[in-house]
Amino acid sequence: MTIDTLDRLPQILDLVHDRYFDLERVAYNKEAGTVTVPFGETKEQPVGRQLIIQGVREFQYDDTEQIGRYWFNKILINPARESLVIDCDILKLELRVSPEFQISVR
């Protein structure tokens, strides 16, 4: 599934909510403007599918807890900062995105 409009963001969240990912496997390709987050059903196996965000200008996070594996809770839009925030309760991934960004789950 791929979305490119904000009104369909809940459909993506339905696919990733409470799924696990390993922060070390998150990849930011600055040249291509993509962030790829492999995720899975369980904390023990946080792989199997991928959340892919295209049109990323900047990617940052502050891993203060350093526990390695996190879960998706919310995906928020901050229009003032032109950013998308993946809220994992104790970790937030912030992506500054272009207006034509796309989000896919594969």
trRosetta pair geometry for C-beta under 8 A, 3 or more apart (Angstrom, degrees):
i j d omega theta_ij theta_ji phi_ij phi_ji
1 11 6.6 -122 161 136 149 117
1 12 6.9 -164 105 -90 120 72
1 15 6.8 -179 43 -42 134 157
1 104 6.7 169 89 -149 47 61
1 105 5.3 9 53 47 92 94
2 102 5.7 4 -173 178 103 117
2 103 7.1 163 -151 85 56 42
2 104 4.3 -18 -98 -97 82 92
3 8 4.0 -160 -134 96 131 124
3 9 6.7 -175 113 -75 157 45
3 11 6.5 141 -62 64 137 116
3 12 5.8 -106 14 -42 133 116
3 102 6.8 165 82 -156 42 69
3 103 5.3 -10 56 60 92 90
3 104 7.7 175 17 -79 60 47
4 100 7.1 -4 -163 -168 116 60
4 101 7.3 176 -137 94 73 45
4 102 4.7 -33 -89 -102 90 85
4 103 7.9 171 -79 21 44 65
5 8 5.4 80 73 9 85 103
6 9 5.4 -12 -164 -24 54 118
6 77 5.9 -12 -132 -46 126 162
8 11 5.0 -31 -179 21 78 121
8 12 7.2 79 131 -17 80 93
9 12 5.8 -54 -157 35 45 110
9 13 6.3 44 149 -20 73 105
9 75 6.0 -143 -177 95 110 118
9 77 7.2 -114 -77 -35 166 115
9 103 7.4 61 -116 43 73 149
10 13 5.3 -53 -143 39 39 115
10 14 6.4 49 155 -28 67 98
11 14 5.7 -46 -154 26 31 116
11 15 7.2 27 150 -15 59 104
12 15 5.8 -61 -160 34 37 110
12 16 6.5 1 157 5 71 113
12 51 7.6 93 -176 -133 110 106
12 75 6.5 -24 97 31 114 160
12 103 5.3 5 -107 119 162 129
12 105 6.1 162 -139 -28 80 116
13 16 6.3 -76 -141 51 32 91
13 17 5.4 49 166 -51 74 104
13 72 7.6 -164 -143 147 67 124
13 74 7.0 -2 -132 -142 130 44
13 75 5.2 -144 -83 20 100 108
14 17 6.3 -29 -122 6 21 116
15 19 7.9 -21 137 -13 54 143
15 49 7.9 -125 161 145 108 156
15 105 4.7 147 118 90 151 179
16 19 5.0 -96 -162 34 53 123
16 39 6.2 59 -139 81 95 164
16 51 5.7 27 -93 -74 144 131
16 72 4.3 6 139 59 101 168
16 75 7.7 67 66 -39 131 121
16 105 6.6 -148 -51 -103 100 131
17 72 5.7 -108 -107 103 30 104
17 73 7.1 51 -141 -141 77 23
18 71 5.7 2 -145 177 37 127
18 72 6.8 -68 -9 68 20 76
18 73 7.6 62 -66 -97 56 52
19 39 4.6 77 130 156 118 124
19 40 6.5 179 -174 86 99 20
19 41 6.3 -55 -129 -99 88 33
19 46 7.9 124 158 -141 77 76
19 49 7.7 -35 178 57 156 122
19 71 6.5 159 77 -148 27 80
19 72 5.6 11 51 23 78 111
20 39 6.2 161 84 -158 37 83
20 40 5.8 -28 66 66 88 73
20 41 7.4 2 24 101 95 16
20 42 6.3 -31 23 122 135 20
20 43 4.8 178 -103 -93 164 49
20 46 4.1 -95 117 -107 98 101
20 69 5.6 13 -174 179 114 107
20 70 7.0 159 -147 86 67 30
20 71 5.1 -43 -92 -91 62 79
21 25 6.8 -128 -179 65 87 111
21 26 6.8 71 149 -64 128 96
21 37 5.2 -12 -140 175 161 98
21 38 6.3 142 -137 85 97 52
21 39 4.2 -55 -73 -96 96 84
21 40 7.6 133 -86 15 53 66
21 46 5.1 148 -118 174 21 121
21 51 7.9 -69 -74 21 146 115
21 69 7.0 175 88 -149 31 67
21 70 6.1 -21 62 64 79 78
21 71 7.6 143 15 -100 71 31
21 72 7.3 61 -3 -41 112 89
22 25 4.5 70 78 5 98 110
22 26 7.8 -157 95 -23 54 76
22 38 7.3 -11 39 78 88 100
22 46 4.7 142 -30 81 83 137
22 47 7.5 -23 9 -54 112 88
22 68 6.0 -16 -147 164 80 85
22 69 5.3 -35 -97 -95 64 78
23 26 5.6 -34 -159 4 46 117
23 61 7.8 -130 -147 94 120 152
23 63 6.2 110 170 -106 164 137
23 68 6.0 -141 29 -157 100 35
23 69 7.3 -144 -7 -84 80 26
23 70 6.2 60 -53 3 99 112
23 91 7.3 -99 -86 -176 131 166
24 68 6.6 -16 -13 -146 105 85
25 37 7.7 97 102 -151 90 47
25 38 4.9 -60 138 42 133 114
25 46 7.5 171 30 106 142 109
25 47 7.2 -114 -171 -87 173 102
26 35 6.9 1 -178 -174 95 95
26 36 7.2 172 -154 85 50 53
26 37 5.1 -3 -113 -105 90 76
26 38 7.8 -143 -80 23 48 71
26 93 7.4 -137 -157 -113 159 145
27 35 7.1 167 87 -153 50 49
27 36 4.7 -2 57 53 99 99
28 34 7.6 178 -149 94 44 48
28 35 5.1 -13 -102 -103 74 82
28 56 7.1 -109 -144 112 94 148
28 59 4.4 -150 -116 54 141 153
29 32 4.1 11 116 38 122 109
29 33 7.3 -37 94 20 81 20
29 34 4.9 10 50 56 106 89
29 35 7.8 -166 22 -76 67 36
29 36 7.6 35 -6 -5 103 103
30 33 7.2 24 -174 -75 30 44
30 59 8.0 -130 -87 18 78 108
32 54 7.8 -69 145 -131 91 87
33 54 6.3 67 108 -167 93 61
33 55 5.7 19 145 -110 125 13
33 56 4.9 166 -179 52 67 63
33 57 6.8 0 -134 -73 104 40
33 98 7.4 2 -175 -5 143 120
34 52 6.3 -13 -166 -170 113 91
34 53 6.6 156 -153 81 59 53
34 54 5.2 -19 -99 -102 89 66
34 56 6.1 135 -99 21 13 115
35 52 7.4 165 84 -152 50 45
35 53 4.7 1 53 53 96 104
35 56 5.2 83 -17 -47 98 166
35 59 5.4 141 -82 -103 128 144
35 93 7.8 155 168 163 154 132
35 95 5.9 -112 2 -104 149 134
36 50 5.6 -19 -166 -167 95 120
36 51 7.4 152 -158 80 44 52
36 52 5.2 -6 -107 -106 76 80
37 50 6.7 141 72 -160 46 64
37 51 4.3 -12 60 58 104 101
37 52 7.7 -164 25 -71 67 39
37 53 8.0 34 -2 -4 103 98
37 86 7.6 152 -47 -147 166 175
37 93 7.9 174 -81 45 138 176
38 46 7.1 103 115 130 87 78
38 47 4.9 1 155 -123 122 77
38 48 7.6 120 -177 28 91 39
38 49 7.3 147 -156 82 58 38
38 50 5.3 -36 -97 -98 57 80
39 46 6.0 -51 -144 -177 47 78
39 47 7.2 148 102 -105 4 27
39 48 7.4 -57 98 51 45 79
39 49 5.7 -33 68 73 78 88
39 50 7.1 137 17 -107 76 28
39 51 6.1 31 0 -9 124 101
39 72 7.0 0 -131 -22 157 117
40 45 4.8 -100 131 118 158 75
40 46 4.6 -172 33 -147 102 22
40 47 4.9 0 -43 40 123 24
40 48 4.3 93 -107 14 93 109
40 49 6.8 145 -88 23 51 80
41 45 6.9 10 53 80 78 102
41 48 7.0 -8 -7 40 83 151
42 45 5.0 49 62 40 100 84
42 46 7.3 -111 87 -65 48 57
43 46 6.5 -1 -148 -58 30 101
43 69 5.4 107 -156 133 84 147
43 71 7.8 -56 -85 -64 89 105
45 48 6.9 52 143 -33 104 115
46 69 5.5 -167 -41 -136 152 111
49 105 6.3 15 166 -177 122 89
49 106 6.4 172 -162 90 76 44
50 104 7.8 19 103 103 90 92
50 105 7.2 170 85 -151 48 48
50 106 5.0 -8 55 58 96 92
51 72 7.8 114 -38 -78 157 144
51 103 7.1 -13 -172 -169 88 94
51 104 7.5 159 -157 84 42 51
51 105 5.7 -18 -100 -100 64 76
52 103 7.2 156 83 -157 52 46
52 104 4.5 -11 59 60 101 99
52 105 7.7 176 18 -83 76 27
52 106 6.6 16 -3 5 120 110
53 56 5.6 78 114 -56 104 114
53 84 6.7 -160 -144 74 147 152
53 95 5.9 27 119 162 155 172
53 97 7.1 -89 168 -99 117 124
53 101 6.5 -1 -176 -177 88 115
53 102 7.4 171 -153 87 46 48
53 103 5.3 -12 -104 -104 75 77
53 104 8.0 -171 -74 24 33 68
54 101 6.2 165 87 -156 57 63
54 102 4.6 3 52 53 107 92
54 103 7.8 -161 21 -73 71 33
54 104 7.5 34 -8 -1 105 106
55 97 5.2 58 113 -165 97 90
55 98 4.1 -110 -175 44 102 99
55 99 7.9 -106 179 57 141 28
55 100 5.6 -164 -111 88 145 65
55 101 3.3 -147 75 -100 132 64
55 102 6.3 109 -2 10 117 65
56 59 5.7 21 170 -57 133 102
56 95 5.0 -66 -127 -167 107 112
56 96 7.1 99 -165 71 64 54
56 97 5.7 -44 -102 -100 50 74
56 98 7.9 -103 -51 -1 11 83
56 101 7.1 75 -60 -122 54 117
57 82 7.9 21 27 117 135 119
57 96 4.5 -61 66 103 103 100
57 97 6.5 173 6 -106 89 17
57 98 6.1 116 -44 -49 106 79
58 95 7.2 163 84 -157 54 45
58 96 4.0 27 46 34 98 117
59 93 7.3 -10 -164 -177 90 94
59 94 7.4 160 -152 88 43 55
59 95 5.3 -5 -104 -108 77 77
59 96 7.7 -128 -60 24 40 72
60 93 7.9 163 86 -158 36 54
60 94 5.4 -16 66 64 82 99
61 91 6.3 32 -173 -178 125 97
61 92 6.5 -175 -131 89 88 50
61 93 4.7 -36 -77 -107 124 60
61 94 6.6 158 -79 16 63 73
62 91 8.0 -163 74 -140 54 73
62 92 7.8 13 37 55 82 83
63 66 5.5 90 141 -77 102 62
63 91 6.3 10 -111 -122 65 119
64 90 7.9 -117 64 167 94 91
65 90 5.1 37 -31 145 150 127
65 91 6.6 -99 27 -60 118 98
67 70 7.2 112 76 -68 105 76
67 90 7.8 44 15 95 129 140
70 88 4.2 29 166 174 127 148
70 89 8.0 -170 -161 44 101 87
70 90 7.3 -141 -124 63 110 90
70 91 5.1 -68 -113 39 155 136
71 88 6.0 143 69 -152 45 93
71 89 7.5 20 66 11 90 113
72 75 7.4 -8 -168 -50 112 90
72 86 6.5 -63 -126 -172 88 103
72 88 6.3 -61 -104 -99 30 83
73 87 5.1 -70 71 106 105 85
73 88 5.6 146 3 -123 99 28
73 89 5.2 109 -36 -40 152 81
74 85 7.9 16 103 103 94 90
74 86 7.8 170 89 -158 51 39
74 87 4.1 3 58 53 94 119
75 84 6.7 -7 -175 -177 93 99
75 85 7.3 161 -158 82 45 50
75 86 5.6 -14 -107 -106 76 65
75 87 7.3 -160 -78 17 26 80
75 103 7.9 80 -177 -138 157 166
76 84 7.3 154 82 -163 47 50
76 85 4.4 -15 62 60 99 101
76 87 6.0 46 -5 -21 112 117
77 83 7.6 160 -158 90 48 48
77 84 6.0 -25 -104 -106 63 65
77 85 7.7 -167 -76 19 16 80
78 81 4.5 9 116 39 118 104
78 82 7.6 -39 94 21 77 14
78 83 4.6 -2 57 62 107 92
78 84 7.6 -160 21 -75 78 19
78 85 6.1 56 -17 -18 111 113
79 82 7.0 22 -163 -79 37 46
81 96 6.8 -97 149 -107 89 90
82 96 5.8 51 98 -159 90 80
82 97 6.2 -142 156 60 82 60
82 98 7.8 18 171 -105 124 20
82 99 7.6 -64 -142 -65 114 66
83 94 5.5 0 -179 -172 137 92
83 95 6.1 151 -158 79 79 44
83 96 4.9 -48 -93 -95 89 54
83 97 6.5 125 -123 9 35 82
84 94 7.6 153 78 -156 47 47
84 95 4.7 -16 59 64 94 103
84 97 5.3 37 -8 -14 107 133
84 101 7.1 -139 -28 117 135 163
84 103 7.8 171 -153 -70 162 125
85 92 5.6 -12 -169 -171 105 107
85 93 7.0 153 -158 77 51 52
85 94 5.3 -15 -105 -103 81 72
85 95 7.6 -174 -79 23 35 71
86 92 7.0 155 77 -159 53 53
86 93 4.2 -1 52 54 106 106
86 95 7.5 46 -10 -5 97 108
87 92 5.5 -11 -109 -110 60 88
88 91 4.3 -10 66 64 120 88
88 92 6.8 -167 25 -79 77 38
88 93 7.2 55 -11 -8 113 92
97 101 3.9 -11 179 -57 126 149
98 101 5.5 144 60 -52 66 81
